[in-house]
Every structure is written in structure tokens, then in C-alpha cells.
């Protein structure tokens, strides 16, 4: 009987130790999306005194069109990671240019429903990104290639001449290019 009690107490103490290590996701810049965790032992961290100018070249299609694209959510994660390290929201200059297979994440609910038989789960993330100060662009050339019109898309997106020219416009201005 004592052996069972000792074993039960041991298992319970292990459970408490694991539970104490668990963290709740944090959303310091983009509310509700791109949840990230504090890493207490991290020695390399973003510098809160710097201004971060980032352009994200988002081309990857969603793996499951019924769920939020991990690539769209990754933009929120990137912004939140900087925020958790102390970078203020006003020092995050983020531009996202969407083309290729990722373009369908921008469809309005009506068109997304027609194509994937579900409401577009990505629109909430795009709204949160815009609220956090990110600028979202779509490649006009990709729209033509996929027979899409501006009216088919989320109204918060800005039409760009092309992804290529958007990238070549912002990189010389000091924007770091990330490819998702």
C-alpha cells in the first residue's frame, strides 16, 4: 500500500513539475494570433531600441484551407516575437506582399466559401495584422493570372503593381526581406 501511495505522489509531483513549465501563448502586438512564448534562457534577442523594417514575401499556400494558414499566422508570430522582446509596436514597420498560392488566403468569405466550402479563416488574422500596423498588399499580376478581381478579395488589402516591384521598392529602403 505504501509503495502505491509513494508512486502516486511521485507521479503527481511530476505532473505538477510539467504543469509549472507550461506557458500560455502571448500576443503582445497582434491580438489573438501568432501566439508566442517567453524563452527565459535566450541570450540573443531583438534590440528594442532599433526600428525594424520588414517585408514579407508570402507565396506559400495554406496546407489545409479549412484552417488558418500557418504562413499567414507566421507574420503575426514574427511581429509578436519582436514585441515580447520589448520592441514597441511603433518601431515595427511590416509590409506583406502576397502572391502565388497564398493569394487565395485573401479571398473574401463569399468567394472562399465557393472555392473551399468554408468561410475564410485567414481574414481574422489579416484584420489583426492591419490593426497592429502591418500593410498588406496583393500582387496585381497574380490577380490577373488567377482571373481574380479586386472585388473577390478582403477589402483591407491594397493592390500592388506586382510582388516583384513591391519587393524591389522596399528592399533598397532598408526593409529586410523574409520569404514565407
Secondary structure, DSSP 8 states (H G I E B T S, - for coil): -HHHHHHHHHHHHHHHHHHHH----B-SSSTTSS-B---TT------TTS-EEEEEEE----SSTTS--HHHHHHHHHHHHHHHTT--GGGEEEEEEE-GGGGGGGB-HHHHHHHHSS--TTHHHHHHHHHTT-EEEEEHHHHHHTT--GGGB-TT-EEES-HHHHHHHHGGGT-EEEE-
